Amino acid sequence: MDEARKHYPSGGSADGSPSLWHFVNGPLAAAREYFSREFDNALAESVGSPIRYWVTVSTFFPVLGFFAARVDDHIEILSYMVDETYWDLVGDDPGE
């Protein structure tokens, strides 16, 4: 949550970017729901790793990657990353 507070201040920002409330109730809530249902099917960080990840794609937030692990009897979201370059990479994909 410390990292989220840096990216998304409680009151939002003057430029209209999302607030912490938006983050917690949007992509973080979605990540919690995803991992609660699909943790065992989520992609592993690397072969044999206990850490799983999931990537969100939205219009209000940049692309976010969430990392989670099974801790005792529950799933814990460990971290997330902001991928500001995702759309640049997708834009370079050849057309179908």
Secondary structure, DSSP 8 states (H G I E B T S, - for coil): -HHHHHHS-TT--TT----HHHHIIIIIHHHHHHHHHHGGGSEESSTT-S-EEEEE--SSS-EEEEEEEEETTEEEEEEEEEETTHHHHHHTS---
